[in-house]
Amino acid sequence: MVNTEMLVRFWGVRGSVPSPLTGNQVAQKIVDVLRGLAASGIDLRGMDDARIAELVAALPFAVRSTYGGNTTCVEVRSGNELMICDMGTGLRELGKFLIPEMKASKGLRGTFIQSHVHWDHIQGLPFFAPLYVPREFASNDFDFFGGKAWDADIETVLRGQMQAPVFPVDLELIKANAMRMDFNTIYDRWTLKSANDGSASVRARVLNHPQETFGYRIMYRGKIVAFTTDHEPYATPDPKLIELAKDADIWITDCQYSHDIFTGKTGNVPRHGWGHSFPEYIADVANIARPKLIVTTHHDPDATDAHIELLAQQVERLCGIKTIPAYEGLTLIA
């Protein structure tokens, strides 16, 4: 039987710069968990670990857990196809996750589709474990799509971040001895058919972001996942953004700021021209495109878990479409 499902798994959900929890923030979460349990009149004395874990799991997500601090990386599986959207620091965790699969199959075959080459979206590649496995141990073969034809192609950018004196291992050495890499510069309205049976396809459109950013519409046997990180509002909803999100089963979208933060009313620094969005605009696009599920991502590095939830809730309230914030480890099936 042919598998018609698409699996989407989030490995990095922050924007701009990694933002791991500090010791003080961890301590505050412990306080919040204890307060939440105490408010229910629960006495933990004598309880075993499993029961305590059940009680903690019943608390609100933002209290008991965290959305994560790694920058953008999303895994998409469609049939036998592995696609990786962006190479933020979440790619390190994905690389470790892929090692057993690599060993079992004697190698990995996949495709990177890159939104753009800002630092927070490429800095995970040097720490992607399969990159370094010698060919005599595994045949890892990946295609890379992205970059800017008029400025710097994707290979030039990725090679640059791994050249001395800023990194100890040169990309050219890896290309000669380990992972096979094929680099391709793309353009607006670029399309790709999957390498296996052609059932999966990808379409790219340029979005409103400094230094050119691509959004992607990934299609597989009637299922649609739209990946549109890093885009800024126009005065009216962007037709290209609507095209990508139209009737999508899952729309993954930038929603980094509140409107007050974007305009500078909060924080005193306007974010115009920084290339990121806010709930009112996401809802305006959704009211036209009507995706089935919205997943907000590219969370601001200064945003608390509670604030991230509030932004997603605001989107849902404004458009009436189920909206959830992405967290590291979130797995969805389309």
ZAMAR-681261 format. One record per residue: residue number from 0; residue in three letters; x, y, z of N, C-alpha, C in turn. Coordinates in pm, whole numbers, always signed. Layout:
<recs>
   seq   type      nc1      nc2      nc3     cac1     cac2     cac3      cc1      cc2      cc3
   NUM    ALA        X        Y        Z        X        Y        Z        X        Y        Z
...
</recs>
This chain:
<recs>
   seq   type      nc1      nc2      nc3     cac1     cac2     cac3      cc1      cc2      cc3
     0    MET      +85     -120       +0       +0       +0       +0      +88     +126       +0
     1    VAL      +54     +223      -81     +130     +346      -90      +98     +436      +29
     2    ASN     +201     +487      +94     +182     +580     +206     +155     +719     +150
     3    THR      +37     +772     +178       +0     +904     +125      +16    +1015     +229
     4    GLU      +70     +982     +345      +84    +1082     +450     +215    +1160     +435
     5    MET     +213    +1282     +487     +335    +1361     +501     +361    +1381     +650
     6    LEU     +484    +1359     +691     +524    +1381     +830     +607    +1507     +838
     7    VAL     +575    +1591     +936     +648    +1716     +958     +699    +1716    +1101
     8    ARG     +830    +1736    +1118     +887    +1735    +1252     +979    +1857    +1269
     9    PHE     +962    +1926    +1381    +1033    +2051    +1406    +1155    +2025    +1495
    10    TRP    +1271    +2073    +1446    +1396    +2057    +1519    +1452    +2191    +1567
    11    GLY    +1412    +2300    +1506    +1452    +2434    +1548    +1342    +2531    +1516
    12    VAL    +1305    +2617    +1613    +1186    +2702    +1597    +1212    +2849    +1630
    13    ARG    +1333    +2883    +1668    +1363    +3023    +1701    +1415    +3097    +1579
    14    GLY    +1407    +3231    +1587    +1462    +3315    +1482    +1577    +3398    +1534
    15    SER    +1657    +3445    +1440    +1762    +3545    +1464    +1887    +3490    +1532
    16    VAL    +1871    +3424    +1645    +1988    +3372    +1718    +1939    +3264    +1814
    17    PRO    +2018    +3159    +1839    +1975    +3058    +1937    +1951    +3122    +2074
    18    SER    +1854    +3068    +2145    +1818    +3127    +2275    +1786    +3017    +2376
    19    PRO    +1889    +2945    +2423    +1865    +2841    +2523    +1819    +2902    +2655
    20    LEU    +1746    +2824    +2733    +1701    +2871    +2863    +1821    +2897    +2953
    21    THR    +1815    +3005    +3030    +1917    +3033    +3129    +1887    +2958    +3258
    22    GLY    +1984    +2953    +3347    +1962    +2889    +3476    +1848    +2952    +3552
    23    ASN    +1839    +3084    +3548    +1730    +3153    +3618    +1594    +3117    +3560
    24    GLN    +1588    +3102    +3426    +1462    +3066    +3363    +1422    +2923    +3398
    25    VAL    +1518    +2834    +3405    +1488    +2696    +3446    +1436    +2695    +3589
    26    ALA    +1502    +2772    +3676    +1458    +2779    +3816    +1316    +2832    +3826
    27    GLN    +1283    +2932    +3744    +1148    +2988    +3748    +1045    +2886    +3702
    28    LYS    +1082    +2804    +3602     +989    +2700    +3557     +965    +2598    +3669
    29    ILE    +1068    +2565    +3744    +1050    +2474    +3857     +952    +2534    +3958
    30    VAL     +971    +2663    +3986     +880    +2732    +4078     +737    +2728    +4025
    31    ASP     +720    +2754    +3894     +587    +2755    +3835     +522    +2617    +3841
    32    VAL     +600    +2512    +3819     +546    +2375    +3827     +501    +2345    +3969
    33    LEU     +586    +2378    +4067     +550    +2351    +4207     +427    +2431    +4247
    34    ARG     +419    +2555    +4199     +303    +2637    +4231     +176    +2577    +4167
    35    GLY     +189    +2529    +4045      +75    +2470    +3978      +25    +2345    +4048
    36    LEU     +117    +2262    +4095      +79    +2142    +4167      +18    +2177    +4302
    37    ALA      +78    +2275    +4370      +28    +2315    +4502     -113    +2373    +4492
    38    ALA     -140    +2446    +4382     -272    +2507    +4364     -382    +2402    +4353
    39    SER     -343    +2281    +4314     -440    +2173    +4303     -451    +2093    +4433
    40    GLY     -377    +2139    +4534     -382    +2071    +4663     -316    +1935    +4663
    41    ILE     -218    +1916    +4573     -153    +1786    +4558      -37    +1773    +4656
    42    ASP      -31    +1663    +4727      +80    +1632    +4817     +166    +1525    +4748
    43    LEU     +289    +1562    +4715     +375    +1472    +4639     +442    +1367    +4725
    44    ARG     +434    +1382    +4855     +502    +1287    +4941     +447    +1146    +4924
    45    GLY     +539    +1053    +4903     +500     +913    +4888     +464     +873    +4746
    46    MET     +453     +969    +4655     +420     +936    +4515     +542     +883    +4442
    47    ASP     +521     +789    +4350     +633     +743    +4268     +655     +838    +4151
    48    ASP     +767     +821    +4083     +804     +913    +3975     +701     +914    +3863
    49    ALA     +646     +798    +3831     +551     +790    +3719     +427     +875    +3747
    50    ARG     +378     +870    +3871     +259     +949    +3905     +291    +1097    +3904
    51    ILE     +408    +1134    +3956     +448    +1275    +3953     +458    +1324    +3809
    52    ALA     +513    +1240    +3721     +525    +1277    +3580     +389    +1299    +3517
    53    GLU     +292    +1219    +3553     +156    +1236    +3501      +98    +1371    +3544
    54    LEU     +119    +1406    +3669      +67    +1532    +3720     +133    +1651    +3652
    55    VAL     +263    +1642    +3633     +335    +1751    +3564     +287    +1763    +3420
    56    ALA     +265    +1649    +3354     +221    +1650    +3213      +86    +1716    +3196
    57    ALA       +7    +1720    +3302     -126    +1781    +3294     -121    +1933    +3305
    58    LEU       -6    +1987    +3343       +7    +2132    +3354      +17    +2195    +3216
    59    PRO      -11    +2325    +3201       +2    +2392    +3071     +143    +2377    +3015
    60    PHE     +152    +2365    +2883     +281    +2341    +2817     +385    +2446    +2854
    61    ALA     +347    +2574    +2851     +443    +2681    +2876     +497    +2679    +3019
    62    VAL     +424    +2612    +3110     +470    +2600    +3249     +568    +2484    +3262
    63    ARG     +531    +2368    +3209     +608    +2246    +3233     +719    +2221    +3132
    64    SER     +718    +2294    +3020     +815    +2267    +2914     +863    +2398    +2852
    65    THR     +921    +2389    +2732     +966    +2508    +2661     +955    +2484    +2510
    66    TYR     +936    +2590    +2435     +925    +2577    +2290    +1059    +2549    +2226
    67    GLY    +1167    +2581    +2294    +1300    +2547    +2243    +1380    +2670    +2205
    68    GLY    +1511    +2650    +2192    +1601    +2762    +2165    +1682    +2749    +2038
    69    ASN    +1668    +2639    +1963    +1743    +2622    +1838    +1678    +2699    +1724
    70    THR    +1759    +2743    +1629    +1707    +2817    +1514    +1656    +2720    +1406
    71    THR    +1589    +2776    +1308    +1497    +2706    +1219    +1553    +2582    +1150
    72    CYS    +1481    +2472    +1168    +1507    +2348    +1094    +1382    +2261    +1103
    73    VAL    +1328    +2222     +988    +1206    +2141     +983    +1229    +2022     +890
    74    GLU    +1198    +1904     +939    +1206    +1780     +861    +1070    +1750     +800
    75    VAL    +1068    +1719     +671     +945    +1681     +603     +967    +1549     +533
    76    ARG     +883    +1450     +564     +890    +1319     +499     +765    +1300     +413
    77    SER     +787    +1263     +289     +676    +1232     +199     +711    +1104     +126
    78    GLY     +645     +993     +165     +683     +864     +110     +826     +833     +152
    79    ASN     +912     +804      +53    +1053     +775      +80    +1141     +900      +76
    80    GLU    +1079    +1015      +56    +1156    +1137      +41    +1185    +1202     +177
    81    LEU    +1309    +1246     +197    +1349    +1326     +311    +1383    +1466     +262
    82    MET    +1305    +1564     +309    +1336    +1704     +280    +1364    +1776     +410
    83    ILE    +1463    +1864     +408    +1498    +1942     +525    +1486    +2089     +489
    84    CYS    +1397    +2157     +561    +1376    +2299     +538    +1464    +2379     +633
    85    ASP    +1569    +2437     +583    +1662    +2524     +654    +1757    +2449     +747
    86    MET    +1872    +2513     +767    +1984    +2450     +837    +2024    +2528     +961
    87    GLY    +1924    +2573    +1039    +1955    +2639    +1166    +2014    +2539    +1264
    88    THR    +2037    +2582    +1387    +2104    +2496    +1484    +2023    +2372    +1518
    89    GLY    +1894    +2370    +1488    +1816    +2248    +1505    +1866    +2134    +1419
    90    LEU    +1941    +2164    +1313    +1994    +2061    +1225    +2090    +1968    +1300
    91    ARG    +2155    +2018    +1401    +2245    +1933    +1481    +2168    +1819    +1545
    92    GLU    +2053    +1850    +1604    +1972    +1746    +1667    +1915    +1650    +1563
    93    LEU    +1873    +1702    +1448    +1823    +1615    +1342    +1933    +1521    +1295
    94    GLY    +2054    +1571    +1282    +2165    +1487    +1239    +2187    +1369    +1331
    95    LYS    +2182    +1393    +1462    +2198    +1283    +1558    +2083    +1183    +1546
    96    PHE    +1963    +1235    +1524    +1844    +1149    +1509    +1856    +1059    +1386
    97    LEU    +1921    +1107    +1280    +1929    +1033    +1155    +2037     +925    +1154
    98    ILE    +2127     +926    +1250    +2239     +832    +1248    +2193     +685    +1247
    99    PRO    +2098     +642    +1332    +2054     +501    +1323    +1997     +466    +1186
   100    GLU    +1921     +556    +1127    +1868     +531     +992    +1980     +519     +891
   101    MET    +2080     +604     +905    +2195     +600     +815    +2268     +467     +826
   102    LYS    +2287     +420     +947    +2357     +293     +967    +2278     +176     +910
   103    ALA    +2147     +178     +932    +2063      +67     +887    +2058      +59     +734
   104    SER    +2056     +175     +667    +2042     +178     +522    +2175     +200     +449
   105    LYS    +2283     +207     +525    +2418     +230     +469    +2430     +365     +400
   106    GLY    +2345     +458     +439    +2354     +590     +381    +2220     +661     +377
   107    LEU    +2224     +791     +357    +2104     +873     +353    +2096     +944     +219
   108    ARG    +1974     +961     +172    +1949    +1040      +49    +1845    +1144      +85
   109    GLY    +1875    +1271      +60    +1781    +1375      +98    +1800    +1504      +23
   110    THR    +1713    +1599      +53    +1711    +1728      -15    +1699    +1839      +88
   111    PHE    +1786    +1938      +80    +1774    +2060     +158    +1707    +2166      +71
   112    ILE    +1596    +2223     +120    +1538    +2339      +53    +1553    +2457     +148
   113    GLN    +1629    +2555     +103    +1675    +2663     +190    +1595    +2790     +164
   114    SER    +1536    +2846     +271    +1459    +2969     +254    +1550    +3084     +215
   115    HIS    +1662    +3099     +285    +1760    +3203     +257    +1886    +3171     +336
   116    VAL    +1986    +3256     +324    +2116    +3221     +380    +2160    +3316     +491
   117    HIS    +2063    +3376     +561    +2099    +3448     +683    +2156    +3349     +783
   118    TRP    +2242    +3401     +870    +2322    +3316     +958    +2239    +3219    +1040
   119    ASP    +2124    +3265    +1094    +2045    +3176    +1180    +1983    +3060    +1104
   120    HIS    +1988    +3063     +971    +1928    +2956     +891    +2031    +2862     +828
   121    ILE    +2159    +2889     +850    +2263    +2801     +793    +2363    +2752     +897
   122    GLN    +2361    +2805    +1017    +2468    +2780    +1113    +2468    +2639    +1170
   123    GLY    +2367    +2558    +1138    +2366    +2421    +1186    +2443    +2324    +1097
   124    LEU    +2465    +2359     +970    +2528    +2264     +878    +2663    +2213     +927
   125    PRO    +2753    +2297     +979    +2882    +2244    +1023    +2872    +2143    +1136
   126    PHE    +2754    +2130    +1199    +2738    +2039    +1312    +2639    +1926    +1280
   127    PHE    +2616    +1903    +1151    +2527    +1798    +1103    +2608    +1670    +1091
   128    ALA    +2588    +1575    +1183    +2676    +1459    +1196    +2694    +1380    +1066
   129    PRO    +2588    +1354     +985    +2609    +1276     +863    +2704    +1341     +764
   130    LEU    +2725    +1471     +779    +2814    +1543     +687    +2954    +1485     +687
   131    TYR    +2999    +1431     +801    +3139    +1394     +818    +3166    +1244     +803
   132    VAL    +3062    +1163     +782    +3082    +1018     +777    +3154     +981     +646
   133    PRO    +3273     +917     +655    +3347     +880     +534    +3266     +788     +443
   134    ARG    +3290     +798     +314    +3211     +723     +217    +3226     +572     +230
   135    GLU    +3338     +526     +285    +3353     +382     +300    +3260     +325     +408
   136    PHE    +3204     +413     +493    +3113     +368     +598    +2967     +390     +561
   137    ALA    +2938     +497     +486    +2799     +525     +447    +2798     +617     +326
   138    SER    +2699     +595     +240    +2685     +678     +120    +2577     +783     +145
   139    ASN    +2618     +897     +194    +2526    +1008     +220    +2528    +1103     +102
   140    ASP    +2411    +1129      +46    +2401    +1205      -78    +2286    +1305      -66
   141    PHE    +2318    +1435      -67    +2215    +1537      -48    +2224    +1643     -159
   142    ASP    +2106    +1687     -202    +2095    +1802     -293    +2059    +1925     -211
   143    PHE    +2119    +2037     -243    +2093    +2163     -175    +2034    +2262     -276
   144    PHE    +1919    +2322     -241    +1855    +2419     -327    +1835    +2550     -250
   145    GLY    +1877    +2660     -310    +1862    +2790     -245    +1963    +2888     -300
   146    GLY    +1986    +2996     -225    +2087    +3092     -265    +2036    +3204     -352
   147    LYS    +2127    +3287     -398    +2090    +3408     -471    +2177    +3420     -596
   148    ALA    +2116    +3405     -709    +2191    +3407     -834    +2261    +3541     -857
   149    TRP    +2201    +3650     -807    +2256    +3783     -837    +2361    +3828     -737
   150    ASP    +2384    +3748     -631    +2475    +3792     -526    +2573    +3681     -491
   151    ALA    +2526    +3578     -419    +2611    +3467     -381    +2528    +3339     -381
   152    ASP    +2574    +3237     -454    +2498    +3112     -457    +2515    +3039     -325
   153    ILE    +2433    +2935     -305    +2430    +2868     -175    +2562    +2800     -143
   154    GLU    +2628    +2744     -242    +2756    +2678     -213    +2860    +2778     -165
   155    THR    +2865    +2894     -226    +2961    +2997     -185    +2939    +3038      -40
   156    VAL    +2814    +3056       -3    +2782    +3097     +134    +2818    +2989     +234
   157    LEU    +2779    +2864     +206    +2806    +2756     +298    +2956    +2726     +309
   158    ARG    +3027    +2737     +199    +3171    +2718     +204    +3238    +2827     +288
   159    GLY    +3186    +2949     +275    +3245    +3062     +346    +3239    +3049     +496
   160    GLN    +3130    +2992     +548    +3118    +2982     +694    +3204    +2869     +752
   161    MET    +3266    +2788     +664    +3349    +2679     +711    +3495    +2693     +669
   162    GLN    +3533    +2813     +624    +3671    +2837     +586    +3749    +2895     +703
   163    ALA    +3879    +2866     +707    +3966    +2926     +807    +3964    +3078     +790
   164    PRO    +3968    +3156     +898    +3994    +3111    +1035    +3868    +3092    +1120
   165    VAL    +3749    +3083    +1059    +3627    +3079    +1139    +3577    +2937    +1167
   166    PHE    +3637    +2835    +1101    +3594    +2697    +1126    +3709    +2603    +1092
   167    PRO    +3726    +2493    +1167    +3845    +2409    +1148    +3839    +2309    +1034
   168    VAL    +3718    +2277     +984    +3706    +2175     +879    +3651    +2240     +753
   169    ASP    +3724    +2228     +643    +3686    +2292     +518    +3582    +2209     +443
   170    LEU    +3482    +2277     +387    +3375    +2208     +315    +3429    +2130     +195
   171    GLU    +3532    +2179     +131    +3587    +2110      +15    +3646    +1974      +54
   172    LEU    +3705    +1966     +173    +3760    +1840     +221    +3647    +1739     +244
   173    ILE    +3535    +1788     +298    +3419    +1701     +320    +3364    +1651     +186
   174    LYS    +3351    +1741      +89    +3298    +1703      -42    +3384    +1596     -109
   175    ALA    +3513    +1598      -81    +3604    +1503     -143    +3602    +1366      -77
   176    ASN    +3566    +1360      +52    +3583    +1236     +127    +3458    +1184     +197
   177    ALA    +3358    +1269     +218    +3243    +1226     +297    +3114    +1248     +219
   178    MET    +3024    +1331     +271    +2894    +1348     +207    +2907    +1402      +65
   179    ARG    +2831    +1342      -26    +2821    +1396     -161    +2717    +1507     -160
   180    MET    +2754    +1622     -216    +2667    +1739     -213    +2656    +1800     -351
   181    ASP    +2534    +1827     -391    +2507    +1892     -518    +2433    +2022     -489
   182    PHE    +2489    +2136     -529    +2433    +2267     -495    +2365    +2329     -616
   183    ASN    +2246    +2387     -592    +2166    +2442     -701    +2105    +2576     -658
   184    THR    +2124    +2678     -741    +2063    +2808     -716    +1922    +2810     -777
   185    ILE    +1826    +2861     -701    +1688    +2860     -747    +1639    +3002     -776
   186    TYR    +1513    +3014     -812    +1456    +3141     -856    +1306    +3138     -829
   187    ASP    +1243    +3253     -842    +1099    +3262     -820    +1025    +3171     -919
   188    ARG     +927    +3099     -868     +846    +3002     -942     +923    +2874     -978
   189    TRP    +1041    +2856     -918    +1117    +2732     -935    +1035    +2614     -885
   190    THR    +1044    +2499     -955     +974    +2378     -912    +1072    +2260     -913
   191    LEU    +1040    +2161     -830    +1124    +2043     -818    +1034    +1920     -809
   192    LYS    +1068    +1816     -885    +1003    +1687     -870    +1093    +1597     -786
   193    SER    +1032    +1512     -703    +1109    +1427     -614    +1200    +1334     -691
   194    ALA    +1307    +1293     -624    +1408    +1209     -690    +1362    +1065     -706
   195    ASN    +1265    +1021     -628    +1222     +881     -634    +1116     +860     -741
   196    ASP     +988     +860     -701     +883     +829     -799     +813     +953     -854
   197    GLY     +859    +1071     -815     +800    +1194     -867     +669    +1233     -804
   198    SER     +628    +1162     -698     +499    +1192     -634     +506    +1320     -551
   199    ALA     +624    +1355     -502     +640    +1477     -424     +695    +1587     -515
   200    SER     +644    +1709     -494     +694    +1822     -571     +701    +1945     -483
   201    VAL     +782    +2041     -523     +803    +2163     -446     +794    +2282     -541
   202    ARG     +730    +2387     -495     +724    +2513     -569     +771    +2624     -480
   203    ALA     +851    +2716     -533     +909    +2826     -456     +857    +2960     -505
   204    ARG     +834    +3052     -411     +802    +3190     -444     +887    +3281     -355
   205    VAL     +927    +3394     -410    +1006    +3492     -335     +915    +3568     -239
   206    LEU     +958    +3583     -114     +881    +3652      -13     +944    +3786      +24
   207    ASN     +873    +3864     +103     +916    +3998     +140    +1011    +3992     +258
   208    HIS    +1140    +3986     +228    +1243    +3974     +331    +1375    +4025     +274
   209    PRO    +1458    +4090     +354    +1585    +4140     +302    +1674    +4028     +248
   210    GLN    +1743    +4056     +139    +1836    +3964      +73    +1770    +3839      +15
   211    GLU    +1645    +3850      -20    +1573    +3747      -94    +1552    +3619      -13
   212    THR    +1428    +3588      +10    +1389    +3467      +82    +1282    +3394       +2
   213    PHE    +1290    +3261       +4    +1193    +3178      -65    +1100    +3110      +34
   214    GLY     +972    +3108       +1     +877    +3023      +68     +851    +2902      -21
   215    TYR     +811    +2791      +39     +794    +2667      -36     +656    +2606      -15
   216    ARG     +605    +2547     -119     +480    +2469     -115     +518    +2326     -153
   217    ILE     +513    +2236      -56     +553    +2097      -75     +426    +2013      -91
   218    MET     +416    +1941     -201     +294    +1866     -233     +326    +1718     -252
   219    TYR     +238    +1634     -195     +258    +1490     -206     +123    +1419     -201
   220    ARG      +83    +1359     -311      -38    +1278     -320     -160    +1348     -257
   221    GLY     -181    +1471     -294     -296    +1547     -248     -277    +1622     -118
   222    LYS     -162    +1600      -49     -132    +1670      +76      -40    +1789      +48
   223    ILE      -56    +1895     +127      +20    +2017     +105      +76    +2069     +237
   224    VAL     +206    +2095     +239     +271    +2163     +351     +336    +2289     +296
   225    ALA     +302    +2404     +353     +363    +2531     +312     +462    +2574     +418
   226    PHE     +582    +2610     +375     +689    +2654     +466     +726    +2796     +427
   227    THR     +686    +2893     +510     +709    +3034     +476     +767    +3109     +595
   228    THR     +887    +3072     +631     +954    +3144     +738    +1008    +3276     +684
   229    ASP    +1023    +3375     +772    +1088    +3502     +739    +1019    +3579     +626
   230    HIS     +911    +3645     +660     +846    +3735     +564     +782    +3850     +641
   231    GLU     +783    +3966     +580     +729    +4087     +642     +601    +4129     +571
   232    PRO     +506    +4187     +645     +380    +4228     +582     +397    +4337     +476
   233    TYR     +318    +4326     +371     +290    +4437     +281     +165    +4509     +334
   234    ALA     +128    +4616     +267       +7    +4688     +308     -117    +4601     +294
   235    THR     -114    +4511     +195     -222    +4414     +175     -158    +4276     +163
   236    PRO     -232    +4169     +189     -174    +4035     +185     -101    +4005      +54
   237    ASP      +17    +3949      +67     +104    +3918      -46      +44    +3803     -128
   238    PRO      +14    +3824     -257      -42    +3716     -340      +48    +3593     -345
   239    LYS     +179    +3612     -339     +270    +3497     -343     +258    +3414     -216
   240    LEU     +244    +3481     -103     +226    +3410      +24      +93    +3335      +25
   241    ILE      -10    +3400      -27     -142    +3335      -36     -134    +3211     -126
   242    GLU      -63    +3223     -237      -48    +3110     -329      +17    +2991     -259
   243    LEU     +117    +3015     -178     +187    +2906     -111      +99    +2840       -5
   244    ALA      +24    +2922      +69      -56    +2871     +182     -195    +2823     +142
   245    LYS     -236    +2848      +18     -372    +2819      -25     -411    +2674       +1
   246    ASP     -514    +2653      +84     -570    +2520     +112     -467    +2421     +166
   247    ALA     -358    +2470     +222     -254    +2381     +274     -307    +2303     +394
   248    ASP     -263    +2178     +405     -297    +2100     +524     -224    +2156     +646
   249    ILE     -101    +2201     +625      -22    +2263     +732      +49    +2384     +674
   250    TRP      +25    +2500     +732      +97    +2621     +693     +192    +2659     +807
   251    ILE     +322    +2644     +781     +426    +2681     +877     +470    +2822     +842
   252    THR     +454    +2915     +936     +479    +3055     +902     +547    +3135    +1011
   253    ASP     +630    +3227     +968     +688    +3327    +1058     +577    +3406    +1127
   254    CYS     +593    +3423    +1258     +507    +3514    +1334     +588    +3560    +1455
   255    GLN     +696    +3630    +1426     +798    +3657    +1529     +753    +3761    +1631
   256    TYR     +680    +3863    +1585     +651    +3977    +1673     +502    +3993    +1702
   257    SER     +473    +4064    +1808     +340    +4123    +1821     +338    +4249    +1736
   258    HIS     +217    +4301    +1708     +209    +4424    +1630     +277    +4540    +1702
   259    ASP     +263    +4546    +1835     +324    +4655    +1912     +476    +4648    +1907
   260    ILE     +533    +4527    +1910     +679    +4514    +1899     +724    +4552    +1758
   261    PHE     +648    +4507    +1657     +684    +4538    +1518     +688    +4688    +1494
   262    THR     +590    +4761    +1547     +581    +4905    +1522     +670    +4986    +1615
   263    GLY     +723    +4924    +1721     +807    +4996    +1816     +732    +5054    +1933
   264    LYS     +601    +5033    +1939     +524    +5082    +2053     +572    +5016    +2181
   265    THR     +609    +4888    +2171     +672    +4816    +2280     +819    +4797    +2248
   266    GLY     +906    +4842    +2337    +1048    +4826    +2314    +1118    +4942    +2247
   267    ASN    +1039    +5035    +2191    +1092    +5160    +2135    +1178    +5143    +2010
   268    VAL    +1188    +5022    +1956    +1268    +5001    +1834    +1179    +4940    +1727
   269    PRO    +1135    +5016    +1627    +1052    +4959    +1520    +1126    +4849    +1445
   270    ARG    +1052    +4747    +1406    +1112    +4635    +1333    +1082    +4639    +1184
   271    HIS    +1037    +4751    +1133    +1014    +4763     +989    +1143    +4733     +913
   272    GLY    +1134    +4652     +810    +1251    +4620     +730    +1333    +4505     +784
   273    TRP    +1294    +4447     +897    +1368    +4335     +954    +1321    +4201     +896
   274    GLY    +1205    +4202     +829    +1164    +4084     +755    +1081    +3982     +830
   275    HIS    +1003    +4027     +930     +924    +3932    +1009     +783    +3984    +1032
   276    SER     +695    +3893    +1075     +553    +3922    +1072     +491    +3924    +1212
   277    PHE     +357    +3950    +1214     +282    +3958    +1340     +142    +3898    +1318
   278    PRO      +69    +3868    +1425      -55    +3790    +1414     -161    +3849    +1323
   279    GLU     -180    +3981    +1326     -286    +4041    +1244     -265    +4013    +1095
   280    TYR     -141    +4018    +1050     -112    +3994     +909     -128    +3845     +875
   281    ILE      -79    +3759     +963      -94    +3616     +940     -243    +3580     +928
   282    ALA     -325    +3638    +1014     -469    +3611    +1009     -530    +3664     +880
   283    ASP     -486    +3782     +834     -537    +3837     +708     -508    +3743     +591
   284    VAL     -385    +3690     +586     -349    +3596     +480     -431    +3468     +493
   285    ALA     -444    +3419     +617     -517    +3294     +640     -664    +3306     +602
   286    ASN     -723    +3423     +622     -863    +3441     +587     -887    +3429     +437
   287    ILE     -782    +3450     +358     -792    +3433     +213     -748    +3294     +171
   288    ALA     -634    +3248     +225     -576    +3121     +183     -646    +3000     +243
   289    ARG     -703    +3013     +361     -778    +2909     +430     -702    +2776     +444
   290    PRO     -584    +2779     +504     -517    +2652     +536     -594    +2579     +645
   291    LYS     -569    +2449     +659     -640    +2371     +761     -580    +2390     +899
   292    LEU     -447    +2408     +905     -376    +2426    +1032     -264    +2527    +1011
   293    ILE     -251    +2619    +1106     -141    +2717    +1103      -44    +2684    +1216
   294    VAL      +85    +2681    +1183     +188    +2658    +1284     +282    +2779    +1283
   295    THR     +279    +2857    +1390     +366    +2974    +1398     +506    +2932    +1442
   296    THR     +607    +2997    +1387     +745    +2961    +1417     +834    +3084    +1402
   297    HIS     +966    +3061    +1401    +1065    +3169    +1400    +1040    +3263    +1519
   298    HIS    +1022    +3201    +1635     +991    +3277    +1756    +1106    +3370    +1792
   299    ASP    +1071    +3488    +1838    +1172    +3586    +1875    +1261    +3532    +1987
   300    PRO    +1392    +3555    +1982    +1480    +3502    +2086    +1448    +3556    +2226
   301    ASP    +1383    +3673    +2233    +1347    +3729    +2363    +1206    +3688    +2409
   302    ALA    +1133    +3616    +2326     +995    +3580    +2360     +992    +3468    +2464
   303    THR     +913    +3486    +2567     +892    +3380    +2664     +798    +3276    +2604
   304    ASP     +794    +3158    +2665     +702    +3055    +2619     +558    +3103    +2624
   305    ALA     +524    +3177    +2728     +387    +3229    +2741     +356    +3328    +2629
   306    HIS     +453    +3413    +2593     +431    +3511    +2486     +413    +3441    +2351
   307    ILE     +491    +3337    +2327     +479    +3260    +2204     +338    +3203    +2191
   308    GLU     +284    +3153    +2300     +148    +3100    +2299      +45    +3209    +2271
   309    LEU      +66    +3326    +2328      -29    +3435    +2309      -38    +3477    +2163
   310    LEU      +76    +3481    +2094      +75    +3519    +1952       -4    +3419    +1869
   311    ALA      +16    +3290    +1895      -60    +3188    +1821     -209    +3197    +1852
   312    GLN     -241    +3219    +1977     -382    +3233    +2016     -447    +3352    +1948
   313    GLN     -371    +3459    +1931     -424    +3577    +1865     -454    +3549    +1718
   314    VAL     -363    +3477    +1651     -388    +3440    +1512     -518    +3361    +1501
   315    GLU     -534    +3260    +1585     -653    +3175    +1580     -780    +3254    +1607
   316    ARG     -774    +3346    +1701     -892    +3426    +1734     -933    +3515    +1617
   317    LEU     -835    +3563    +1541     -864    +3656    +1433     -911    +3588    +1305
   318    CYS     -870    +3463    +1283     -907    +3398    +1156     -994    +3274    +1176
   319    GLY    -1004    +3224    +1299    -1088    +3108    +1325    -1030    +2976    +1278
   320    ILE     -903    +2974    +1242     -836    +2852    +1199     -744    +2805    +1311
   321    LYS     -745    +2676    +1339     -661    +2622    +1446     -516    +2663    +1424
   322    THR     -456    +2720    +1529     -319    +2770    +1522     -242    +2722    +1644
   323    ILE     -125    +2664    +1620      -41    +2618    +1730     +101    +2672    +1711
   324    PRO     +172    +2699    +1820     +312    +2740    +1807     +401    +2617    +1791
   325    ALA     +499    +2625    +1704     +593    +2515    +1687     +684    +2504    +1808
   326    TYR     +710    +2380    +1849     +811    +2356    +1952     +902    +2244    +1904
   327    GLU    +1021    +2239    +1957    +1117    +2138    +1918    +1064    +1999    +1956
   328    GLY    +1053    +1912    +1858     +997    +1779    +1879     +853    +1766    +1833
   329    LEU     +787    +1877    +1804     +650    +1870    +1754     +648    +1790    +1624
   330    THR     +562    +1689    +1618     +548    +1606    +1500     +403    +1607    +1453
   331    LEU     +383    +1639    +1328     +249    +1648    +1270     +238    +1558    +1148
   332    ILE     +118    +1510    +1123      +90    +1428    +1006      -13    +1497     +919
   333    ALA      +19    +1516     +793      -76    +1574     +698     -134    +1464     +611
</recs>
